[in-house]
Amino acid sequence: MYHRTYTRIPLTLEVDIQFKGEKLKHAYTRNINPFGAFIELSKSTLVTNDFVRLYFIDKDNGDACVVQKGIVMHCSDDGVGILFAIDNKEFRTMLGHELSHAYTTVALSP
């Protein structure tokens, strides 16, 4: 069984999930890091070892989509755990901006 070695950060990001070339669902991440994410999905038809394509909204780039490929590592009633299959600069840049924004917002909150 896969056990992640890096802590995931609680962060809600919009994501469209594509499976077998078809849009499956519009969903949100519960937590994420550069290597994987937990995506909240109720009544998902995905199962362990399914390959998916994820489209994240890049708010800093005019709402363009950043694509990430992944494999479903585990499923629950709450959603699916995804291990990202590729490492790309575009995704890391988008995630870095989102994390910076999230930490800045938390730090500035009263």
N, C-alpha and C positions, 0 to 999 in steps of 0.2 A: 504494500500500500504506500502511496506517495504521501510524504509529510513535508510540508513546506519548511524552508529554512529561514525565511525572512518574514517578519511581522507584516501583516496587512494593516493598512491605515483605514479607519472608518471614513468613507467618502462616497457620497452619492453622485454618480455620473449617469447621464442618459446613454443608453446603448440600444442599438437595433441588432437583433440576433438573426443570422441567416444560417439555415441548415439545408444541405443538399440543394443549394442554389435558390432556395425560396425564403422570403422573409418569414421568420417564425413569430417573433414578438418584439414589441418595444418594451424595454425594461430599465431597471436601475441597478447599479452596483450597490452592495452593502459595504464592502471593503475591497481594497485593491492595493497592489504593489506592482513594480515593474515586471513581475514574473507570473502574476495570476490575479484572479478576482473571484469574489462570490457575487453572483447575480441573482437578485430576488425574482423568482418566477413561481407563480402558483399554477398547479396542474400542468406542469411541463411534460412534454413528450420526449424530452432528451434523456438519454441514458449514458452511463459511464462508457467512455471511449468514443463517443460521438465527436466528430470534428465540426467546429463551427467557425463562422466568420463574424466578427464583431465590428460594428460601426459606431465609434464614439464621436460625439459632437464636440468639435474644437471651438469653443466660444471665443478664444483669442484670435481665431483665424476666420472670422466671418461665418461661423457655424458650419464650416467645412467638416467633412467626415474623415476621421482617422481610422484606418482599417487595422485590425489585429486578428490573427488566426489563433485558435486555441483548441484544446481537447477537454472534454468534460471528464473531470477526475472523480467527482462524487455528486450525488443527487440527494435532495431531501424534500420534505413538504414545503420548505421555504424557498428553495431555488437550487442552483447548481454552482459547484466550484469548478473554475476553469483554470487550467495551466496554459499560459500563452506558449504557442509553438514557435514563434519567431521573435527576434529582438530587432526592433527598428527605431531609428532615430526620431522619426515623426511622432510615434506613439510616446516615446520617453519624454520628448519636448512638451507635448500636450499634457501628459501626466504631471510633469514637473511644474508647469504653470498652474494647473488645478490644485496641486498640493500647496504651492506657495500662497495661492489665493485663500485656500481654506485655513492655513495657519495664520495668515495676516488677519483674516476675519475673526478668528478665535482670539487672537492676541489683542485686538482692538475692542472686543466686547467687554462691557462693564461687568 
